[in-house]
Amino acid sequence: MNDLKQMIIGVGACCFLLFLMGCGGMRKPAKQSQALPSIFPDYTDVTIPSNIAPLNFMIEGAEHIQARFLVAEKELLAVYGDEVIDIPEDDWQHLLQQTVGKKMQVEVAVWDEKHPDGVGYRPFNISVAKDSIDPWIAYRLIEPGYEAWQFMGIYQRELGSFCEREIVSNKTTTSACINCHHFDRRSAKRMMFHARGENGGTIILDQGQLKKVDPKKMGPQKGAVYPAWHPEGRYIAFSSNTTNQTFFGQGRQPLEVYDRASDLILYDTKEYQVTADNRFLNEERMETFPAWSPDGKWLYFCSAPAKKLPDERKEMHYSILRVAFDSQTGLLGEQVDTLYNARMEGGSASFPRISPDGRYLLFTLADYGTFPIWHNEADLKMIDLTTGKPVDVDAWNAKDQTDSYHAWSANGRWAMIASRRLDGRYTRVYFGYLDANGKAHKPFLLPQKDPRSNTLRLKSYNIPDFVDGRVEMPQEVVELFRCPDKLIQ
């Protein structure tokens, strides 16, 4: 019986190989090149998790393209196509299981107008890390900031497949702007987002139940913008911003987004009230982009002296500060520490994010200003909080192209990076590996079933974040947009 079973498995494997190589599928190229193949996306020499979707790629203009995946010179998978290498998902997952902690070698050959008899390119490696990545991510899809928009929404994508689902959109009320989503400890069961416009508010999903709050009607009567959910789940820190933008008629930077006012507030989800510390409500300084340490004992934020804007926009330089927090009383401590001093070290910092182990502070650094997504010079920087010294993450950055939003995976081994490096206009999602030695590895673009969709989808991936599962948003969320009386104050 066992011999019969093995024979059936062997026949199945043989049939699969014949399917891949039959009908003239796999060919032998006439010559070899020492150059790397010009594949899109560029997956050469990247490090990936063992639970990622297939890294489908293409070579534009190819009449026939083929790829062989080998480990220790043993071929484990071979795929061919007209212009695209479309890897079967099941076979890709089987390949990843066999290569965890190893490097797979990829041999690509192409037949096109320039090489009618085929050319084989220099093999490249893909390293498969032992560290997995979170199963889902969430992001807002929207046109770039200076374009008119009508439809927008928050979507979720399963990283192990190509499955993308809508969480919430403004299809029922196109006048509403949906933004600034955030999750309680990456939980698919507990999230919030803002709905701007008529009957809008801050909408909170908590274990399948929905509620809408209006922070402007509570406490210091400040609006809520950029959120950060405290690790214990009770509090949400917000910055309260009065945001403007200035358009430019020339140059690579089309606009500058800036704040005329910016403070910190704290929302108590248990007591339904907003509180604030007077130190962070004054007009002399601007505070924004709150973030919590993983243990909840510290609130990080960006701060800069107020300037006359937009005239003095190039003099706006934000530092990164932190203040102690007592979750029992909901009060901030007396001492305020400076982690990144913009006056001494230059530039302007934004989007501070602390790694899950509390060791690293990852942030975006631009030449000036508060909102770096339109700054071509914006890059990611990192500080080791145990030593106070910078950590080299240049491998994650693209020269002269914007790298802005970012998020840590639950295990702290992967950073999700929002970058405009493909075309300088649309923000797309990349993943960079940080190994146990603190070394940053070359990032890879979010895999798509059809690689061409990376450029044909004319939407930016805004504020990407990791999620531990699929978000189930109740259908009645649309009522929160329509009905002003559905409000908890």
Residue pairs with C-beta under 8 A, 6 or more apart in sequence:
16 91
17 78
20 26
20 78
20 79
20 80
21 78
25 66
25 80
26 66
26 78
26 80
27 64
27 66
27 109
27 111
27 118
28 118
29 109
29 110
29 111
29 115
29 117
29 118
29 119
29 120
30 115
30 117
30 118
30 119
31 115
31 117
31 118
31 119
31 120
32 119
32 120
32 121
33 119
33 120
33 121
33 122
34 122
35 121
35 122
36 44
36 121
36 122
36 124
37 44
37 59
37 108
37 110
37 121
37 122
37 124
38 59
39 57
39 58
39 59
39 108
40 57
40 58
40 59
40 60
40 451
40 454
41 55
41 57
41 444
41 445
41 447
41 451
41 454
42 445
43 55
43 57
43 106
43 124
43 126
43 444
43 445
44 124
44 125
45 124
45 125
45 126
45 127
45 442
46 126
46 127
46 441
46 442
46 443
46 444
47 126
47 127
47 128
47 129
47 433
47 435
47 441
47 442
47 444
48 55
48 126
48 127
48 128
48 129
48 431
48 433
48 444
49 128
49 129
49 131
49 132
49 133
49 159
49 414
49 431
49 433
50 96
50 97
50 100
50 128
50 129
50 130
50 132
51 96
51 132
51 133
51 135
51 159
51 160
52 96
52 133
52 159
52 160
52 431
52 447
53 89
53 92
53 158
53 159
53 160
53 161
53 162
53 447
54 86
54 87
54 88
54 89
54 92
54 447
55 87
55 92
55 126
55 444
55 447
56 84
56 85
56 86
56 87
56 447
56 448
56 449
56 450
56 451
57 67
57 84
57 85
57 451
58 65
58 83
58 84
58 85
58 451
58 452
59 65
59 83
59 108
59 110
59 112
60 83
61 83
61 112
61 113
62 82
62 83
62 110
62 111
62 112
63 82
63 83
63 111
63 112
63 113
64 80
64 81
64 82
64 110
64 111
64 112
64 118
65 80
65 81
65 82
65 83
65 84
65 85
65 108
65 109
65 110
65 111
66 78
66 79
66 80
66 81
66 85
66 108
66 109
67 78
67 79
67 80
67 85
67 106
67 107
67 108
67 109
68 75
68 77
68 78
68 106
68 107
69 75
69 76
69 77
69 78
69 79
69 95
69 104
69 105
69 106
70 76
70 104
70 105
70 106
70 107
70 123
71 98
71 99
71 102
71 103
71 104
71 105
73 105
76 95
76 98
76 99
76 104
77 87
77 91
77 92
77 95
79 85
79 86
79 87
79 88
84 450
84 451
84 452
85 108
86 449
86 450
89 161
89 162
93 160
95 104
96 128
99 128
100 128
100 129
100 130
101 128
101 129
101 130
102 127
102 128
103 125
103 126
103 127
103 128
104 125
104 126
104 127
104 128
105 123
105 124
105 125
106 123
106 124
106 125
106 126
107 120
107 121
107 123
108 120
108 121
108 123
108 124
109 118
109 119
109 120
109 121
110 118
110 119
110 121
111 117
111 118
111 119
127 441
129 413
129 433
129 435
131 411
131 413
131 414
131 433
132 411
133 159
133 409
133 413
133 414
133 431
133 466
134 159
134 186
134 409
134 410
134 414
134 466
134 467
134 468
135 158
135 159
135 160
135 467
135 468
135 469
136 156
136 157
136 158
136 159
136 188
136 466
136 467
136 468
136 469
136 470
136 471
137 156
137 157
137 159
137 416
137 429
137 464
137 465
137 466
137 467
138 154
138 155
138 156
138 157
138 167
138 181
138 183
138 191
138 464
138 465
138 467
138 471
139 154
139 155
139 157
139 429
139 461
139 462
139 463
139 464
139 465
140 152
140 153
140 154
140 155
140 178
140 179
140 181
140 461
140 462
140 463
141 152
141 153
141 155
141 459
141 460
141 461
141 462
142 149
142 152
142 459
142 460
142 462
143 149
143 458
143 459
143 460
144 425
144 426
144 427
144 460
145 245
145 255
145 257
145 373
145 374
146 245
146 247
146 254
146 255
150 174
151 169
151 170
151 171
151 174
152 169
152 170
152 177
152 178
153 166
153 167
153 168
153 169
153 170
153 171
153 178
154 166
154 167
154 168
154 169
154 178
154 181
154 193
155 164
155 165
155 166
155 167
156 164
156 165
156 166
156 167
156 467
156 470
156 471
157 163
157 164
157 165
157 446
158 164
158 470
162 447
162 448
162 449
165 470
167 181
167 471
167 473
168 178
168 193
168 473
168 477
169 178
170 176
170 177
170 178
170 195
170 481
172 478
172 481
172 482
173 197
173 198
173 199
173 478
173 481
173 482
175 197
175 198
176 195
176 196
176 197
176 198
176 200
176 481
177 194
177 195
177 196
177 197
177 200
178 193
178 194
178 195
178 196
179 193
179 194
179 196
179 462
179 463
180 193
180 194
180 225
180 226
180 227
180 463
181 191
181 192
181 193
181 463
181 465
182 191
182 192
182 193
182 227
182 228
182 229
182 236
182 465
183 190
183 191
183 229
183 465
183 467
184 190
184 191
184 229
184 233
185 229
185 231
185 233
186 410
186 465
186 466
186 467
186 468
187 467
187 468
188 467
188 468
188 469
188 470
188 471
188 472
189 205
189 206
189 207
189 208
189 469
190 204
190 205
190 206
190 207
190 229
190 233
191 204
191 205
191 471
192 202
192 203
192 204
192 205
192 227
192 229
192 236
193 202
193 203
194 200
194 201
194 202
194 203
194 224
194 225
195 201
195 202
195 203
195 212
195 480
195 481
197 481
199 480
199 481
199 482
199 483
199 484
200 481
201 212
201 213
201 214
201 480
201 487
202 212
202 213
202 214
202 215
202 224
202 267
203 210
203 211
203 212
203 477
203 480
204 210
204 211
204 212
204 213
204 269
205 471
205 473
205 474
205 477
206 269
208 472
208 474
209 474
210 474
210 476
210 477
210 480
211 488
212 480
212 486
212 487
212 488
213 267
213 272
213 487
213 488
213 489
214 487
214 489
215 222
215 223
215 224
215 238
215 240
215 265
215 267
215 274
216 222
216 223
217 489
218 267
218 272
218 273
218 274
218 489
219 265
219 273
219 274
219 275
219 276
220 265
220 274
220 275
220 276
220 281
222 240
222 263
222 265
222 274
222 276
222 281
223 240
223 241
224 236
224 238
224 240
224 265
224 267
224 274
225 238
225 239
225 240
225 241
225 243
225 288
226 238
226 239
226 241
226 288
226 289
226 290
227 236
227 237
227 238
227 290
228 236
228 237
228 238
228 290
228 291
228 292
228 299
229 235
229 236
229 292
230 236
230 237
230 292
230 296
230 325
230 327
231 292
231 293
231 294
231 295
231 296
232 296
232 327
233 269
234 268
234 269
234 270
234 327
235 266
235 267
235 268
235 269
235 327
235 330
236 266
236 267
236 269
237 264
237 265
237 266
237 267
237 290
237 292
237 299
237 301
238 264
238 265
238 266
238 267
238 290
239 262
239 263
239 264
239 265
239 287
239 288
239 289
239 290
239 301
240 261
240 262
240 263
240 264
240 265
241 259
241 261
241 262
241 288
242 259
242 260
242 261
242 262
243 257
243 258
243 259
243 260
244 257
244 258
244 259
244 260
244 309
244 310
245 255
245 256
245 257
245 258
246 255
246 256
246 258
246 310
246 313
247 254
247 255
248 254
248 255
248 256
252 376
252 424
253 374
253 375
253 376
254 374
255 374
256 310
256 313
256 369
256 371
256 374
257 369
257 370
257 371
257 373
257 374
258 309
258 310
258 313
258 316
258 369
258 370
258 371
259 286
259 288
259 309
259 370
260 309
261 283
261 286
262 286
262 287
262 288
262 370
263 276
263 280
263 281
263 287
264 276
264 277
264 280
264 281
264 287
264 290
264 299
264 301
265 274
265 275
265 276
266 274
266 275
266 276
266 330
267 273
267 274
268 274
268 275
268 330
272 488
272 489
275 330
277 331
277 332
279 332
279 336
280 287
280 301
283 306
284 305
284 306
285 303
285 304
285 305
285 306
286 303
286 304
286 305
286 306
286 316
286 318
286 370
287 301
287 302
287 303
288 301
288 302
288 303
288 318
288 350
288 370
289 301
289 302
289 350
289 351
289 352
290 299
290 300
290 301
291 299
291 300
291 301
291 352
291 353
291 354
292 298
292 299
292 300
292 325
292 354
293 299
293 300
293 322
293 354
293 358
294 354
294 355
294 356
294 357
294 358
295 358
296 325
296 327
297 324
297 325
298 322
298 323
298 324
298 325
299 322
299 323
299 324
299 325
299 332
300 320
300 321
300 322
300 339
300 352
300 354
300 361
301 320
301 321
301 322
301 323
301 352
302 318
302 319
302 320
302 321
302 349
302 350
302 352
302 370
303 318
303 319
303 320
303 321
304 316
304 317
304 318
304 319
304 342
304 348
304 370
307 313
307 315
307 316
309 316
313 368
313 369
314 367
314 368
314 369
315 368
316 348
316 368
316 369
316 370
317 342
317 343
317 346
317 347
317 348
317 368
318 342
318 348
318 349
318 350
318 370
319 338
319 339
319 340
319 341
319 342
319 343
319 349
320 338
320 339
320 340
320 349
320 352
320 361
320 363
321 336
321 337
321 338
321 339
322 336
322 337
322 339
323 332
323 333
323 335
323 336
323 337
324 332
324 333
324 334
324 335
325 331
325 332
325 333
326 332
326 333
339 352
339 361
339 383
339 385
340 349
340 361
340 363
340 383
342 348
342 349
347 365
347 366
347 367
347 368
348 365
348 366
348 367
348 368
348 369
348 370
348 372
349 363
349 364
349 365
349 381
350 363
350 364
350 365
350 366
350 370
350 371
350 372
350 404
351 363
351 364
351 372
351 404
351 405
351 406
352 361
352 362
352 363
353 361
353 362
353 363
353 406
353 407
353 408
354 360
354 361
354 362
354 385
354 408
355 361
355 362
355 408
355 412
356 408
356 409
356 410
356 411
356 412
357 412
358 385
359 384
359 385
359 386
359 412
360 382
360 383
360 384
360 385
360 391
360 412
360 434
360 438
361 382
361 383
361 385
362 380
362 381
362 382
362 393
362 406
362 408
362 415
363 380
363 381
363 382
363 383
364 372
364 378
364 379
364 380
364 381
364 403
364 404
364 405
364 406
365 372
365 378
365 379
365 380
365 381
366 372
366 375
366 377
366 378
367 375
367 377
369 375
372 378
372 402
372 404
373 402
373 404
373 405
373 418
373 420
373 427
374 402
375 402
376 400
376 401
376 402
376 424
377 400
378 402
378 403
378 404
379 394
379 397
379 403
380 393
380 396
380 397
380 403
380 406
380 415
380 417
381 390
381 393
382 390
382 391
382 393
382 440
383 389
383 390
383 391
384 390
384 391
384 438
391 438
391 440
392 440
393 415
393 432
393 434
393 440
394 440
395 432
395 440
395 441
395 442
395 443
396 403
396 415
396 417
396 430
396 432
396 440
396 443
397 403
398 419
398 421
401 419
401 420
401 421
401 424
402 419
402 420
402 421
402 424
402 427
403 417
403 418
403 419
403 420
403 421
404 418
404 419
404 420
404 427
405 417
405 418
405 427
405 462
405 463
405 464
406 415
406 416
406 417
406 418
407 415
407 416
407 464
407 465
407 466
408 414
408 415
408 416
408 466
409 415
409 416
409 466
410 466
410 468
412 434
413 433
413 434
413 435
414 431
414 432
414 433
414 434
415 431
415 432
415 434
415 440
415 443
416 429
416 430
416 431
416 464
416 465
416 466
417 429
417 430
417 431
417 432
417 443
418 427
418 428
418 429
418 430
418 461
418 462
418 463
418 464
419 427
419 428
419 430
419 443
420 426
420 427
420 428
421 428
421 430
422 428
422 445
422 454
422 455
423 455
426 457
426 458
426 459
426 460
427 460
427 461
427 462
428 445
428 446
428 454
428 460
428 461
429 445
429 446
429 461
429 464
430 443
430 444
430 445
430 446
431 443
431 444
431 446
432 440
432 441
432 442
432 443
433 440
433 441
433 443
434 440
434 441
435 441
445 454
446 461
448 454
479 486
480 486
